[in-house]
Amino acid sequence: MLFTITGKHVNITDAIRIRAQERTEKLPKYYSGINQVEVLVDGQGGKISVEIIARGEHSNVFVATETGEDIP
């Protein structure tokens, strides 16, 4: 599975990268056809927004977003 993480207005530390990889490694448990996961972290305006885009076979795309005060 191809994994990419991108930060906008925030530096992606090793801890953030490891946490995101640990969380997204579980996705094939729910849909085995996932072959690419992209994580976008935006830290603009004092809030942290995380968007996860999972792409699978047959052009299936799954998107999840979350906004909060800090990265868990």
HELIX and SHEET records of a PDB file:
HELIX    1   1 ASP A   14  THR A   24  1                                  11    
HELIX    2   2 LEU A   27  LYS A   29  5                                   3    
HELIX    3   3 GLN A   44  GLY A   46  5                                   3    
HELIX    4   4 GLU A   57  SER A   59  5                                   3    
SHEET    1   A 4 LEU A   2  LYS A   8  0                                        
SHEET    2   A 4 ILE A  34  ASP A  42  1                                        
SHEET    3   A 4 ILE A  48  GLY A  56 -1                                        
SHEET    4   A 4 VAL A  61  GLY A  68 -1                                        
END                                                                             
